[in-house]
C-alpha cells in the first residue's frame, strides 16, 4: 500500500543584505562541509553578488542552482522546480531588500518546512543599515533563529549588539566572526551590576535591562533565586487572571526602537492590577517553556506586589 504521508522537506533560509556573507556561508556549507551528503538539493538564489557559485561543481554534487526574481517567486514556479528536481532539502538565499512576508505569504510545495532562518550581518556596516534601512534590518533580526555578525574587528561593539538583539529576539543564537571567518567562541559575559550570590537580588531601576538579558541567556542560574525589582504592569489579553508581565520599556538597536521587555509573572491578585501601573515585585524565579522562542525562559512567582512610584527614567538600556 502506498504511503500517502507527505515527506518533510527541510528549508533553510539565509537572510541579509547584498555582500553580507550569505553566498560565502552557503558555499562553505554546501561544498566545504558536505552538508547535503549527495542528496538532491535545490538552491534558490534571489540576488547575485560578487561571490559566485560554481554551478557545474554544484551539479556534480547533486545540488541544483536556480536564480529567481520577484516575478518568479510564486507558487506555480516553485511547484515546477519541485517537480523538476524532486529535492530532499531546499536552501534559499533571500534578497535582503524583499519583505519576508513575500515568501511566507505564498503557498509552497507540500512538505516544504522552514527549519532554520539565519541572518547575516556585516558588522562594519551594521550601524549604517540600522540608521538608514531600519525596518528591513529589524525584520531580518527578529525572524532569525541564528544571527551571524561577520567581519568583526576591535571596534565591533559585540556586547551592545547582542544585548539589543536579545531584546527583540530572545530565541536567536548570536555568533560573531572575525575578518578571517573564524567564530569567536568565548563571547564576553555580562558584567552584572547586582550580586547574584546574595539571598535576595535587589535590582536598581537601571539594572532591569541587564537582568533581562542575562536571565534569558542563563535561566538556570536564576532558578530558585528571590528577587525584588520595580516594573511597569502589562496585561496581555490572552493571559489568565493570575498572570501578568512586570517589565520595562527598553532601547533596542537604535534610538527610534523601543520595546517592552519582561517575564511572565504569576500572582493571585493580578486581576486588580492595571496596565502601565508601576509596582514593586517581590518573588522567586522559576523557568518554563516559552513557545515564542522555542525554549525555557524565566518566570516569576510573586510573593507580593506593591504599588510604587514611577522610575525616574522610564526607559532602560543594556549597558
N, C-alpha and C positions, 0 to 999 in steps of 0.2 A: 504494500500500500504506500502510495507516495506521501511524503511528509509535507503537509500544507503550511507548516510554520515558516514564517519569513525569517531568513537568517540575518542577524545583525551585521551591518557593515559599518565599522567604526570610521568616523570622520574626524580629522584633526585640522583645526583652523589656525592659521598664522595671521595675526593682525599687526599693523604697523604702517607707518608712512614709508614712502619711497626711500631706499637706502638705509632703512632701519635695521637690516640684518636678516630679513625673512628668508631670502634666497640662499644666503650663506648657510644659515641653520638647516634649511631643507636639504641642501646639497650634502652637508655633513651627516645629517640623519639618514638620508636615503642611500648614500654611497659609502661614506667612510664607516658608518656604524652598521651597515647592512640591516637596517630596520625592517625592511619588507620581507627579508628571507626568501626572496624569489617568488612570492605570491603576487598575483596581478594587482597592481596599484594604480589608481587614477590620480594624477597630479594636476589640479586645476590652478592656473596662474592668471590672476586678474590684472596684472600690470607688469611691464618689463622694465627692469633697472639695469645698472651697469653689470652686476653679477649675472652670469648666464648659466643655463643648464646645457649639459652635453646630451642632446636628445637621443643620439644614436646609442650612446652608452646606456642611457636610461632604458631604452627599448630592450637592450641585451639583458637587462636585469628585470624584465617584465614590468617596467614602470612606464606608463603611457602619459605623455605630456600633452595637455590641451590648454590653449590660451582662450580666455573668454572675456567678453566686454559686457557693458551694462545691457546691451540688447540681447546677447545670447545667454545671459544669466536668467534663465527662465525654466519652468518645469519641463516643457517639451524638449529643450536641448539637453537638459540633464538626464532625462529618460532615454534619449538617443545614445548618450555617452555610456549610460549604464548597460544598455543592450549591446553596444559595440564592444565594450571591453570586459564586461562582467567582473568588475574588480571585487576583491575581498576587503579592501580598505581604500579610503579616499583622503587625500591631503589637499587643502585649499589655501593657497597663498592669496589672501584677500587684499583688495585695493583699500588703502588707508583712508581715502577720501570718500568712499562709499559708506552710506549708512548701513549698519549691521543688520537692521531690520529688512533690508533689501533681500538678504539671503534667508534670514529666519522667517520671513513672511511668505515665502513661496513653498509650494508642495514639492518635496524632494522624492527621489525614488524610494520604494519600500525598502525598509531595513537600514537606510542611512541614519545613523545616530551620532550626533556630535558628542565625542567622549573627552575631548580636551581642546581648550582655546588658549593659545599662547600669544601674548602681546610682546612686541619687540620695540625697544626704545633706545635711540641713540642718545646717550647721556649728555653728549656735548651740545645737543640742540634741544634738549627737553624743555628748558625754561622758555625758549623762543616759541616752541609749539604750544606750550601751555598758555602763553600770553596771547598768541595770535590765532590758534585753532583749538581753543579750549574745549568746546563741546565735542568735537571729534576725538580729541585725546582722552577726555574723561570717559567717553563711551567705550573706547578700547580698553582702558584700565579697569573699568567697572565690570566688564564682561569676562575678563580673563581668569583662567584657573592658574596660570603662571605668567609672571611678568619678568622679562629679561632686559636689564639695562646693560648695553654693551658700550665699548669704547670708553670705559671709566678711567679716570686718572686721579691725581691727588686733589683736584679741585671738585670732584663729584661729591655732592652733599648726600651721601648714602643714607645716613640715619634720618635726615629730614624727609627725603623722598619716600623711604619705607614707611615712616610713621604716617605721612599724609595719605599714602595709598591705602594703608590699612583702615583708615577712617571711612573710605568709600567702598572697600572690597576686603572684607575680613578673611575670606577663604583663600585669597591668592597667595601663592608662593612667589617670593620676590628674590631674584638672583642678580648679582652684579658681576659683570665680566670685565677684565682689564682689556687693554688695547690688543693684547695677544690672543684674545678669545678665551682666556682661562677664567673659570669661575672662581670667585673669591669665597671660599668655603666658610671661613671664620668671620662672619659678619659681626660687627661690634654689638655688644649687649647694651641695653639701655642703662644709663646712669640714673638710678631711681632716686627721687628727691625725698622719699619716705623710707622708714626702716621696716622691711618686710619680716624681720625676725622678732619684732615685738608681739606681745599677746594681742594687741589691738592696733590695726593700721589706721592711723588718722590722717586723712588727706587734707592738705590745704586746698583752698579754692582753685589754685592754679595747677594742682597736681593731677586733676582728673584725666587729662589727655594722655599723660604718660602711663597712668594706671590702666586706662582702657587698652592701649596698645600692648603693654606687657602682659596683661591678663588674657588678651586674645591670643597672643603668641604662646603663652605658657600657662594655660589654665590649671594644670596640675599643681603648680607650686602655690596656688592661692586657695585650693580647696581646703575647707575647714578653718580658714582664717576669719577672724572677726574684723569688720571694717566700719568706719564712720566717715561719712562724706556728705557734702552739700550738693544738691542737684535740683534740676527742674523736672516736674512731672510730665510724662507723656503717656496718654492712654489710647493705644491703638484700638480701633473698633472691634477687631477680632479677638481681643484679649478677654479673659474671664473676669468676673467681679473681684477676684482676689489677686489680680495681676496688673502691673503697670511697669513703665520703664523710667527709672530715675536716670537722668543724663544731662548732657550739656551740649550747647552749640559749639562746634569746633571748626577752626580754619583748616581747610584741606590743602589742595595743591596750589592754590593761588588765592589772592586777596578777595576775589569775587565768588569763591566757592565755599559755602558754609554748610555743614551737615550736622544733624542731631545725632549724637552717639550715646549709647548707654546699653545696659544689660537688663534682661527681664528680671523683675523682682516680684516675689510672692509676699503678699501682705493681706491679712484677713480683712482689714478695714480699707482696702484700696478703693472701694466704691465711694468713699467720702472725699477722696482726693479729686482735684480738678486739673485739667490741662494747664501747663505753664505755671503751676503753683510751685513755689520754692519750698523745699523740705530738707530736713537733716535726717539722713538714713543711718540707722544702726542695724547691722545684720551680719550673717555669716555667708561665706561664699561657697557655692557648690558648682557643679557643672552638669550640663545636659546637652543632648544633641540639638543642633540648630540646622534645620533643613536648608536655610538660605545660604549657608556656606559649607554644607555637607561635612560637618564635623562637630566635635564637642566644643562648647564655649561656656564661659562663666554665667551663673545665675546667682541672684542674691535672695536669701531668705531673711526677710526683715524681722527684727525683734521689736523695733519701734520706728515710727516715722513721725517726726515733729515738724511743725511749721517753722520756717526760717526766713530771715531777711535775704533778699537777693544778693548774689555775689557782686562785688564791686565791678568786676569785669565779666560780662555775660558770656563772652567768647573765650574758649580755651585754645591753647596751641600745643604743639607736640615737641617742645624744646624746653 
